[in-house]
Amino acid sequence: MSRRPRWAGPLESVALLTVLPVPARAAAGTAGVLPWAPLVGLLLGIPATAVGVGAAALVSPLTGAVLAVTTLAVLTRGLHLDGLADTADGLGPLRGRERALQVMRQGDVGPFGVTALLLVVLLQVACLAELLAADGGWPALGAAVVTARLAMARTGLPGVPAAEGSALGRAVAGTVRPSWLIGWCAVVAALLVVATSGDWPRAGQLAGSAAAGLAAAEWVLRRARARLGGVTGDVMGAMGETAAATTLLVAAAAMS
């Protein structure tokens, strides 16, 4: 039996959650996708923040917000946005479980999906524009990106069921230890203190915004478990986008 490469976990997460090239042999599995998703969030947050802050300074905060969200969509292949749209179509109308899962597996996007996608992206851009225009508002973008991946990682905790027919849901079920997720939350909290230059009240505001984002993602998860019987890859993406939008919304409200 061949040994699993030392860095297989992070590479597996990067391979699935980003467009970055990864050696196929080093990222052939899925066991590391969710445990290392917060690290991927950190990697994605750096270029998105750089683009957003740079464009805000050169053109306008609104332009910076649009380009930052675009950067994230490009770097993730729009995977999570697609998951948001599919999940909205599955959870929106009143329909049975089998039919809801069938709708989510289809390639097209229905009216619920289009509406959810449009509103969530607009909310992200509007809130981010306010944050980029404010003094010291830029760390909220990184916080939102990482919080989105923390929400995804939460679906890998023991006891979270996979929806029927979800290959990814079954593959990543139980791959995240509670202590591991708590450790990532501590790392993120420390990074928020660093990003705010030791401004504890501001760091606390961002931590509260992240907590609100995770709570919103938890609501999506509960809805998915009730309607679909568990999580799918689409649900994970929907949780991430919901968490990011909520984090930005609360952070923008706190700075207004």
For each residue, the residues with C-beta under 8 A, 3 or more apart:
1:
2:
3:
4: 8 29
5: 8 11 25 26
6:
7: 10 11 26
8: 4 5 11 12 26 27 28 29 31 32
9: 12 13 31 32 35 36
10: 7 13 14 32 36 39 40
11: 5 7 8 14 15 22 23 26 27 32
12: 8 9 15 16 27 28 29 30 31 32 33 36
13: 9 10 16 17 32 33 34 35 36 37 39 40
14: 10 11 17 18 20 22 27 36 40 43
15: 11 12 18 20 22 27
16: 12 13 27 30 33
17: 13 14 33 37 40 76 79 149
18: 14 15 40 43 44 75 76 77
19: 74 75 76 77
20: 14 15 75
21:
22: 11 14 15 26 27
23: 11 26 27
24: 27 28
25: 5 28
26: 5 7 8 11 22 23
27: 8 11 12 14 15 16 22 23 24
28: 8 12 24 25
29: 4 8 12 32
30: 12 16 33 168 171 172 175
31: 8 9 12 35 171 172 175
32: 8 9 10 11 12 13 29 35 36 175
33: 12 13 16 17 30 36 37 172 175
34: 13 37 152 153 155 156 172 175 176
35: 9 13 31 32 153 156 175 176 177 180
36: 9 10 12 13 14 32 33 39 40
37: 13 17 33 34 40 41 149 150 152 153
38: 41 42 146 149 150 153 184 187 188
39: 10 13 36 42 43
40: 10 13 14 17 18 36 37 43 44 149
41: 37 38 44 45 145 146 147 148 149 150
42: 38 39 45 46 142 145 146 191
43: 14 18 39 40 46
44: 18 40 41 47 48 72 75 76 145
45: 41 42 48 49 141 142 145 146
46: 42 43 49 50 142
47: 44 50 51 71 75
48: 44 45 51 52 68 69 71 72 75 141 142 145
49: 45 46 52 53 68 138 139 141 142
50: 46 47 53 54
51: 47 48 54 55 64 67 68 71
52: 48 49 55 56 64 65 67 68 71 128 132 138 141
53: 49 50 56 57 64 132 138
54: 50 51 57 58 64
55: 51 52 58 59 60 63 64 67 68
56: 52 53 59 60 61 63 64 65 132 133
57: 53 54 64
58: 54 55
59: 55 56 63 64
60: 55 56 63 64
61: 56 64 65 129 130 132 133
62: 65 66 125 129
63: 55 56 59 60 66 67
64: 51 52 53 54 55 56 57 59 60 61 67 68 128 129 132
65: 52 56 61 62 68 69 124 125 126 128 129 132
66: 62 63 69 70 125
67: 51 52 55 63 64 70 71
68: 48 49 51 52 55 64 65 71 72 128 132 141
69: 48 65 66 72 73 121 124 125 128
70: 66 67 73 74
71: 47 48 51 52 67 68 74 75
72: 44 48 68 69 75 76 145
73: 69 70 76 78 81
74: 19 70 71 77 78
75: 18 19 20 44 47 48 71 72
76: 17 18 19 44 72 73 79 80 81
77: 18 19 74
78: 73 74 81 82
79: 17 76 82 83 237
80: 76 83 84 148 236 237 238 240 241
81: 73 76 78 84 85 117 121 237 241
82: 78 79 85 86 234 237
83: 79 80 86 87 233 234 235 236 237 238 240 241
84: 80 81 87 88 113 116 117 120 234 237 238 241 242
85: 81 82 88 89 109 113 114 116 117
86: 82 83 89 90 103 104 109 113 234 238
87: 83 84 90 91 104 116 220 224 232 234 235 237 238
88: 84 85 91 92 112 113 115 116 117 238
89: 85 86 92 93 103 104 109 110 112 113
90: 86 87 100 101 103 104 227 228 234
91: 87 88 100 112 223 224 227 228
92: 88 89 110 112 113 116
93: 89 112
94:
95: 99 100 103
96: 99 100
97: 100 101 164 227 228 229
98: 101 102
99: 95 96 102 103
100: 90 91 95 96 97 103 104 227 228
101: 90 97 98 104 105 163 164 165 228 232
102: 98 99 105 106
103: 86 89 90 95 99 100 106 110
104: 86 87 89 90 100 101 228 232 234
105: 101 102 165
106: 102 103
107:
108:
109: 85 86 89 113 114 117
110: 89 92 103 113 114
111: 114 115
112: 88 89 91 92 93 115 116
113: 84 85 86 88 89 92 109 110 116 117
114: 85 109 110 111 117 118
115: 88 111 112 118 119
116: 84 85 87 88 92 112 113 119 120
117: 81 84 85 88 109 113 114 120 121
118: 114 115 121 122
119: 115 116 122 123
120: 84 116 117 123 124 241 242 245
121: 69 81 117 118 124 125
122: 118 119 125 126
123: 119 120 126 127 245 248 249
124: 65 69 120 121 127 128 144 244 245 248
125: 62 65 66 69 121 122 128 129
126: 65 122 123 129 130
127: 123 124 130 131 245 248 249 251 252
128: 52 64 65 68 69 124 125 131 132 140 141 248 252
129: 61 62 64 65 125 126 132 133
130: 61 126 127 133 134 137 252 255 256
131: 127 128 134 137 138 140 141 248 251 252 255
132: 52 53 56 61 64 65 68 128 129 137 138 141
133: 56 61 129 130 137
134: 130 131 137 255
135:
136: 139 196 199 202
137: 130 131 132 133 134 140 251 252 255
138: 49 52 53 131 132 141 142
139: 49 136 142 143 192 195 196 202 206
140: 128 131 137 143 144 206 209 247 248 251 252
141: 45 48 49 52 68 128 131 132 138 144 145 248
142: 42 45 46 48 49 138 139 145 146 191 195
143: 139 140 146 147 188 192 195 206 209 210 247 251
144: 124 140 141 147 148 209 210 213 243 244 245 247 248 251
145: 41 42 44 45 48 72 141 142 148 149 244
146: 38 41 42 45 142 143 149 150 188 191 210
147: 41 143 144 150 151 188 209 210 213 214 243 244 247
148: 41 80 144 145 151 152 213 217 239 240 241 243 244 247
149: 17 37 38 40 41 145 146 152 153 240
150: 37 38 41 146 147 153 154 181 184 185 188 210 214 243
151: 147 148 154 155 213 214 217 218 239 240 242 243
152: 34 37 148 149 155 236 237 239 240
153: 34 35 37 38 149 150 156 176 181 184
154: 150 151 157 160 176 181 214 217 218 221 239
155: 34 151 152 160 169 172 221 231 235 236 239
156: 34 35 153 160 172 173 174 175 176
157: 154 160 174 176 177 178 181
158: 174 178
159: 174
160: 154 155 156 157 173 174 221 230 231
161: 169 173 225 229 230 231
162: 166 169 170 173 230 231 232
163: 101 166 169 224 228 229 230 231 232 235
164: 97 101 229 230
165: 101 105
166: 162 163 169 170 230 231 232 233
167: 170 171
168: 30 171 172 232 233 236
169: 155 161 162 163 166 172 173 230 231 232 233 235
170: 162 166 167 173
171: 30 31 167 168
172: 30 31 33 34 155 156 168 169 175
173: 156 160 161 162 169 170
174: 156 157 158 159 160
175: 30 31 32 33 34 35 156 172
176: 34 35 153 154 156 157 180 181
177: 35 157 180 181
178: 157 158 181 182
179: 182 183
180: 35 176 177 183 184
181: 150 153 154 157 176 177 178 184 185
182: 178 179 185 186
183: 179 180 186 187
184: 38 150 153 180 181 187 188
185: 150 181 182 188 189
186: 182 183 189 190
187: 38 183 184 190 191
188: 38 143 146 147 150 184 185 191 192 210
189: 185 186 192 193 203 207
190: 186 187 193 194
191: 42 142 146 187 188 194 195
192: 139 143 188 189 195 196 203 206 207 210
193: 189 190 196 198 200 203
194: 190 191 197 198
195: 139 142 143 191 192 203 206
196: 136 139 192 193 199 200 202 203 206
197: 194
198: 193 194 203
199: 136 196 202 203
200: 193 196 203 204
201: 204 205
202: 136 139 196 199 205 206
203: 189 192 193 195 196 198 199 200 206 207
204: 200 201 207 208
205: 201 202 208 209 251 254 255
206: 139 140 143 192 195 196 202 203 209 210 251
207: 189 192 203 204 210 211
208: 204 205 211 212 250 254
209: 140 143 144 147 205 206 212 213 246 247 248 250 251 254
210: 143 144 146 147 150 188 192 206 207 213 214 247
211: 207 208 214 215
212: 208 209 215 216 246 247 249 250
213: 144 147 148 151 209 210 216 217 242 243 244 245 246 247 250
214: 147 150 151 154 210 211 217 218 243
215: 211 212 218 219 246
216: 212 213 219 220 242 243 245 246
217: 148 151 154 213 214 220 221 239 240 242 243 246
218: 151 154 214 215 221 222
219: 215 216 222 223 242
220: 87 216 217 223 224 235 238 239 242
221: 154 155 160 217 218 224 225 231 235 239
222: 218 219 225 226
223: 91 219 220 226 227
224: 87 91 163 220 221 227 228 230 231 232 235 238
225: 161 221 222 228 229 230 231
226: 222 223
227: 90 91 97 100 223 224
228: 90 91 97 100 101 104 163 224 225 231 232 235
229: 97 161 163 164 225
230: 160 161 162 163 164 166 169 224 225
231: 155 160 161 162 163 166 169 221 224 225 228 235 236
232: 87 101 104 162 163 166 168 169 224 228 235 236
233: 83 166 168 169 236 237
234: 82 83 84 86 87 90 104 237 238
235: 83 87 155 163 169 220 221 224 228 231 232 238 239
236: 80 83 152 155 168 231 232 233 239 240
237: 79 80 81 82 83 84 87 152 233 234 240 241
238: 80 83 84 86 87 88 220 224 234 235 241 242
239: 148 151 152 154 155 217 220 221 235 236 242 243
240: 80 83 148 149 151 152 217 236 237 243 244
241: 80 81 83 84 120 148 237 238 244 245
242: 84 120 151 213 216 217 219 220 238 239 245 246
243: 144 147 148 150 151 213 214 216 217 239 240 246 247
244: 124 144 145 147 148 213 240 241 247 248
245: 120 123 124 127 144 213 216 241 242 248 249
246: 209 212 213 215 216 217 242 243 249 250
247: 140 143 144 147 148 209 210 212 213 243 244 250 251
248: 123 124 127 128 131 140 141 144 209 244 245 251 252
249: 123 127 212 245 246 252 253
250: 208 209 212 213 246 247 253 254
251: 127 131 137 140 143 144 205 206 209 247 248 254 255
252: 127 128 130 131 137 140 248 249 255 256
253: 249 250 256
254: 205 208 209 250 251
255: 130 131 134 137 205 251 252
256: 130 252 253
